[in-house]
Amino acid sequence: MGCCICLLEESPFSYEDVVELIHLSFKERINQGLHFTCSYMSVEQFQAKMNDGLVIVAYNKESGQLLGTASTHIYVDNCNHTYGYNEYLAVHPSVKHCGIGTLLLNKRLCILQERGAEYVISDTAVGAKSSVKWHLKNGFVIYGYRSFSGTNYYSYLFRKQLIGRSKWDIWLYRGIHFLVSFIKTRIKYTRTGRERRFFSLINKLI
């Protein structure tokens, strides 16, 4: 299979094609009871979200079939370090577990490194076991725990160093950070990202 991987604007596909593939790919998560926000987002919402980001696609050169897509944003953190935030990885059900996701990841990492990113972060549902395994297999480490609005699950936060080394490479530092974020998140927020009533009441009183 001749697989071409490029930016969306360099491909024959549209935002509509990409969103359709995302919806199709994430039906698996819906069947698992995991409400990823991208599984029901509109084309307009996706375009607005990716207005300042990069959308990458993988497709079969011979058949013209769209095989996968992935997106990334580039930001600068409080320490003035450039980093990438990877999201919306979706692979067509007919070619899942064939390496398309890893090819898309490698393309994103190349682009991020070319643009000076020192590291990349990502997230996924704790219950999305195949996604968690995929992140770990591809060199990401778990460093945090969160609850996002609009979902119905808690999430792992992942990090992968692209240039040099950092404090996050130290498992003890990373482990302590994860434990603190886990405790704070579970105490303060529900799995839907809503602040628990006790904390909401305190905020109103303050």
N, C-alpha and C positions, 0 to 999 in steps of 0.2 A: 504493500500500500504506500503510494507516494503521498506523504503528509507534508503540507505546507503550513508554516506557522508565521503569522505576521500581524501587524496592527490592523484593526478593523477597517480603517480608512484606506488601507492598501489592498483590501480584499474585495470580492464581489458581493459581500453580505451587508445587511443593514442592521440597525438597532432592533428592528422588529424580529429579524431572524435570530439575533442573539438572545433576546428576551424569551422567545418561543422555546429555544433550546434550554435556557435556564429553568423555565417552568417544567419542561419535560424531564430534565435531569433530577430536579428536586421533588418529583412525585414520590420517589423512594423515601425521602425524609417525611413527607406528609403521611405516607403509609405507616411510618414508624411513630406517628403522633408528634413529630417535631415541626413546629411552625416557623420555619425560616422565613424572614420577611421577603426575601427575593423570590420565594415560591409563588407569590401573588402580586408582585409589583407590576405596575404598568410600564409601557414603553416610555412614556413621558417622565415617569419617576426615575427610571434607569438613566435616561439621557441627562436629566438634571443632576443626578448623583455623579455621573461620569463626565460632566462638562469640563472639569479640570483634572480628569484622570486619563488613564490609558486602558483601552480595551484590546485584548489580543484574541485571535481566533486560530483554530486549527481546522484544516479541511483537506479532504481527499482531492488531489489534483485531477485524478482520472474521472471520478464520478461527480465531483463538485459538491459532495455532501459535507455539511458543517459537522465536524466531529466534536469540537469542544471550544470553550471560551474561558477566559480568566481576565480579571481586571486588577489594576493597582493604582494607588495614589502615591505621590511623593510629598513628604512634609519635612519640616525642620523642628526638632524638639527643643526643650528649654535650655539644653546645653549647646545649642547651635549645631547639632549633628543631623545630617540629612538621612532620612529613612523612608522605607516603603511600607505601605499598608496593603496587603494582598486580600482580595475578596472575590466573590462571585465565580468561583471555579465550578464549571459545569461540563460534564462529558456526556455525550449521547449514550443512552442505555445500550445500544448495539456494540459499542466499543469500550465499555467500561472495563477496567482491569487490563487494558492493553498498553498502558504507558502514556496515554495521551495527556493525563493530568501532570505527569512529571515533565513531559516535553514543554507544556505550557508554563510550568513553574520555572524551568531552566531559562526560557525565553524572558520571563519577567525578571529573573535575577540578573541576566545579562544587561537588560535595559537599565535596571536600577544601579548596577555597578558603573555603567557608562555615564550615568548622571550623578555619580558621586555618593550614592547611598551607602551608609556604613552598616546598616542592618535592616532587617525586614520583620514585620510583625503580622500576625494573622489571628483568627479566632474561629472556633467551631463549637457546636453543642457537645456537652459532656457525653450525651447519649449517642452521638453520631460516631460510633466506635470505628468504623472504617476510615472516616476522615481523621480521627485522632491518630490512628495507626499510620496513616499516610503521612501526616505531618512529621511524626517521630522518625519514620523511615527515611524521610528526606532532610534530616538534619536539624529540624526545629526542636526546641526545648520548651516545655511548659513553664511559664513564669508567673502566671496570674489566673484569677478567677473572677468572673463578672456576671451580671445579669443585665440584659439589654431590653429596652422598652420595645413592645410589639412582638416579643417572642414568648415561648412558654417553657423555656429551659434555661439552665445555667450554662455558662460557657467557659472553656479553657482559653487562655491567652497564650499564644506561641511566639517565639522569637528565634531568629537565625542571624548570626553575625556574618557579615559579608567581607568586612575589612578589619584586619588585626584581631585583637582580643579585647574583652571587656569584663566588667565585674559580673555580668550575667553568665559568664562561662563557669563561674565558681558555683558548684552545685549547692553549697551550704547557703550562700547569699540568695540564690534563686529559690531554694526551698523555704527559707524564712519568709521571703516576700510572698510566695504563693500561699503559705499558711496564714499570714496576716490578711491577705486579700480574700481568702476563702472565709475566714471567720467574720470579717467585716461585711462581706456580701451576704452571707447566709443570715446574719443577724438583722441587717438593715433592709434588705430587699427580698421581694418574692421572686419566683422564677420568671415572672412576666415583666420584671424590671420596675415594678411599682414599689415605692417606699412603704414599709410597713406602718400601720396606723400609729403605733407608739411614737415613731420618729416624726411622722407627719404632725402629730399633736404637739410634740416638743418644738418643732419649727414654727408652728403657729403661735405658740406661747412666747417664743423668744423675740 
